[in-house]
Amino acid sequence: MTESPIAAAPTRVNLPEYTVSEIAALLKRTIEQNFAYVRVRGEISGFKRVASGHCYFRLKDEDAVLDGVCWRTTRLAIKPEDGMEVVCTGRLTTYPGRSSYQLVVESMELAGIGALLKLLEDRKARLAAEGLFAAERKKKLPFLPDVIGVVTSPTGAVIRDILHRLADRFPRRVLLWPVAVQGESAAAQVAAAIEGFNRLLPGGNPPRPDLLIVARGGGSLEDLMPFNEELVVRAAAASAIPLISAVGHETDTTLIDHAADKRAPTPTAAAEIAVPVRLELTAEIAGKALRLQNALGRHLGELRAHLRAAGRGLPDPRSLLEVATQRLDDRAERLGLALLQWLRLRAQQLAASGRRLAPGLLQAQVARLRERLGDTAPRLAQAALRQIERQDGTLANLAGRLASWEQAQRQVMERGYVRVRGASGTVLTDADAVAPGAALTLEFHDGTVAATADRGKRPRGAKEERQGKLL
């Protein structure tokens, strides 16, 4: 019996035999047991969100690609986008239907500060292109708001600093909307607080604030990320109530700072921007009141000076009345004399005409003349009475003006002014008219006092002459 030159391969009958489903289940169990919790860094590619709400994407680097899935019940701190470098935390598993392995993501964060800054710059440029940061959208802050709404944590030092600073400067009513300022739910709570304050009605209970302050203390860039979220920025830009952002310290800048109407470097500075200092306002009002009082006093002084100057330029009403009275008396006397003279002239004309006429005709003419004279005499008397009444009205008008002038003079004299009269009763208005030893009468508002001039007005040039002699 001869053997074949080619020996048959031995059959390993001791190896177990698996079905495809069994080997897939073993692989799945092995991978999940050894990679139950891992952190994987890579760049997002092919990101998509399906109708069910689940997200599918790939993580890649220079040499490999890893499928990733994020169930809709998982809340992520960032919004995934293609090209974003992230660090995903989760567990590895397999998908037997495609003979592939994948990472089930439970949390996601940006990979490093550089990637985070690039994300913020891209988001800032996109929102700025929409006009959310435009200067013309900024609203003017109220000078002294009655109600201030504060969006911040109720347990941190921020709200205490704001309340303390407001109490020091100008106490105002403060409404606090408590929110989380860090974590996955912080952005949604802050946006909801801004929108909630804007939905309040003016004068309602609680009332609608006149000013909003969104505040948070300092922290890392990751801690401040809720205030860089798009929904917070859009809520701040859409707020009808003027808004001050006070997130972080002076060197911290978030996207809400660009959308707010005013940025404060710290929460304490936001309270200082919100209200003025009451003591400074009181001092300013007192200073302006004093200036107004001084200006009013100067104006009244100028008016008094103008009134005194105008009074010196007016003639003496008594002298005007005396002249008018004398003129009236003179004209009344002249009127009576003229009437008698006219009657004599008429009588003479009548006598001359009678002599030229026949006795009968003369008698008739005389009768007619007497009749005409009888008609003329009453008319002349009435004309004289009307003239006297007109002159009497003029006299009464002058008497009223005199009384008004005397009343005005009396009011002026009641303030301390005195009228000086000479021995003849003439009012003296110039010192040159007073001779030494002259008798004077000083008229006060309640009586008169006799006085004697001590000395007259010093001649002009006396001082210059004396100085010339001294030289």
Secondary structure, DSSP 8 states (H G I E B T S, - for coil): ----SS------TTS----HHHHHHHHHHHHHHHSSSEEEEEEEEEEEE-TTS-EEEEEE-SS-EEEEEE-TT---SS---TT-EEEEEEEEEEEGGGTEEEEEEEEEEESHHHHHHHHHHHHHHHHHHTTTT-GGG-----SS-SEEEEEE-SSSHHHHHHHHHHHHH---EEEEEE--SSSTTHHHHHHHHHHHHHHS-TTSSS---SEEEEEE----TTTTGGGGSHHHHHHHHH-SS-EEEEESSTT---HHHHHSSEE-SSHHHHHHHHS--HHHHHHHHHHHHHHHHHHHHHHHHHHHHHHHHHHHHS--HHHHHHHHHHHHHHHHHHHHHHHHHHHHHHHHHHHHHHHHS-HHHHHHHHHHHHHHHHHHHHHHHHHHHHHHHHHHHHHHHHHHHHHHHHHHHHHHHHTT--EEE-TTS-B---GGG--TT-EEEEEETTEEEEEE-SS----TTHHHHHHHHH-
